[in-house]
Amino acid sequence: MIAEFGSRFEADVAVERLRDASIDATVSSDPAMASAAPYLASDRTFDVVVREADRDRAVALLAEDLDDLPPEFTEPWDPDVRNTRPRAQARSCLISLVVVLFVIILITLAVAFVVGVVRR
């Protein structure tokens, strides 16, 4: 992985830029992002992946496009920090909350159905 983007569009633009330079590249993301329930994705980023042999050239090419950005946007990716970001933690808590609420609703509906059937 050479780059991480917050949207599929940005990742696709980077991939096309690399392909124009004859570098094979692809976008990798959580499969849930393309499903009917993208809010259940554990990772909402889109990674640009290239062959190891093309890595340095690809990084240099994409870096050329970043020259006009502020320093905050060009910090190198650190895989050790990725899963400890507060945003990722908050997202995990939100997903857990949604799942728990869904289970509670299903249990409530099941109990209501059973009670309705028993009373008849």
C-alpha positions as CSV (number, residue, x, y, z in Angstrom):
1,M,0.0,0.0,0.0
2,I,1.4,3.4,-1.0
3,A,-1.5,5.7,-0.2
4,E,-4.7,5.9,1.8
5,F,-7.7,8.0,0.7
6,G,-11.0,8.9,2.4
7,S,-13.1,8.4,-0.8
8,R,-13.2,5.9,-3.7
9,F,-13.1,8.8,-6.1
10,E,-9.8,10.1,-4.7
11,A,-8.3,6.6,-4.8
12,D,-9.5,6.0,-8.4
13,V,-7.9,9.3,-9.5
14,A,-4.6,8.2,-7.9
15,V,-4.8,4.8,-9.6
16,E,-5.4,6.4,-13.0
17,R,-2.5,8.8,-12.5
18,L,-0.2,5.8,-11.8
19,R,-1.6,3.8,-14.7
20,D,-0.9,6.7,-17.0
21,A,2.7,6.4,-15.9
22,S,2.6,2.6,-16.8
23,I,2.5,1.6,-13.1
24,D,0.0,-1.2,-12.4
25,A,-2.1,-0.1,-9.4
26,T,-5.4,-1.0,-7.8
27,V,-7.7,0.2,-5.1
28,S,-8.2,-2.0,-2.0
29,S,-11.0,-1.4,0.5
30,D,-13.3,-3.2,3.0
31,P,-15.8,-5.2,0.9
32,A,-18.6,-3.8,3.0
33,M,-18.0,-0.4,1.5
34,A,-19.5,-1.7,-1.8
35,S,-22.4,-3.5,-0.1
36,A,-25.9,-2.4,0.8
37,A,-24.7,-1.5,4.3
38,P,-21.4,0.4,4.0
39,Y,-21.9,1.8,7.5
40,L,-20.9,-1.7,8.8
41,A,-17.4,-1.4,7.2
42,S,-14.7,-1.7,9.8
43,D,-12.3,0.4,7.7
44,R,-13.7,3.3,5.6
45,T,-10.5,4.1,3.8
46,F,-9.5,3.2,0.2
47,D,-5.9,2.0,-0.2
48,V,-3.9,2.3,-3.4
49,V,-1.8,-0.8,-3.9
50,V,1.2,-1.3,-6.3
51,R,3.8,-4.0,-6.9
52,E,6.8,-3.8,-4.6
53,A,9.1,-3.2,-7.6
54,D,7.0,-0.1,-8.6
55,R,6.7,1.3,-5.0
56,D,9.4,4.0,-5.0
57,R,8.4,5.3,-8.5
58,A,4.7,5.3,-7.5
59,V,5.3,7.1,-4.2
60,A,7.4,9.7,-6.0
61,L,4.8,10.2,-8.7
62,L,2.0,10.8,-6.3
63,A,4.2,13.0,-4.1
64,E,4.6,15.3,-7.1
65,D,0.9,15.9,-7.0
66,L,1.0,16.8,-3.3
67,D,3.5,19.6,-3.5
68,D,0.7,22.3,-3.2
69,L,-0.9,20.8,-0.1
70,P,-0.2,21.9,3.5
71,P,2.2,19.7,5.6
72,E,-0.7,18.2,7.6
73,F,-1.9,16.4,4.4
74,T,1.5,15.0,3.4
75,E,2.6,13.2,6.6
76,P,3.7,9.7,5.9
77,W,1.3,6.8,6.8
78,D,2.2,5.0,10.0
79,P,0.6,1.6,10.3
80,D,1.0,1.5,14.0
81,V,-1.1,4.6,14.4
82,R,-3.9,3.6,12.1
83,N,-6.0,1.5,14.5
84,T,-5.5,3.8,17.5
85,R,-6.9,7.0,15.9
86,P,-9.8,8.4,18.0
87,R,-11.9,8.6,14.8
88,A,-11.5,4.8,14.2
89,Q,-12.3,4.1,17.9
90,A,-15.4,6.3,17.8
91,R,-16.4,4.5,14.5
92,S,-16.0,1.1,16.1
93,C,-18.1,2.2,19.1
94,L,-20.8,3.6,16.8
95,I,-20.9,0.3,14.8
96,S,-21.2,-1.7,18.0
97,L,-24.0,0.5,19.3
98,V,-25.9,0.1,16.0
99,V,-25.5,-3.7,16.2
100,V,-26.6,-3.8,19.8
101,L,-29.7,-1.7,19.1
102,F,-30.6,-3.9,16.1
103,V,-30.4,-7.0,18.3
104,I,-32.6,-5.4,20.9
105,I,-35.2,-4.5,18.3
106,L,-35.2,-8.0,16.9
107,I,-35.6,-9.5,20.4
108,T,-38.4,-7.0,21.1
109,L,-40.2,-7.9,17.9
110,A,-39.8,-11.7,18.6
111,V,-41.2,-11.3,22.1
112,A,-44.1,-9.2,20.8
113,F,-44.9,-11.9,18.2
114,V,-44.7,-14.7,20.8
115,V,-47.0,-12.8,23.2
116,G,-49.4,-12.1,20.4
117,V,-49.5,-15.7,19.3
118,V,-50.0,-17.0,22.9
119,R,-52.9,-14.6,23.6
120,R,-54.9,-15.9,20.6
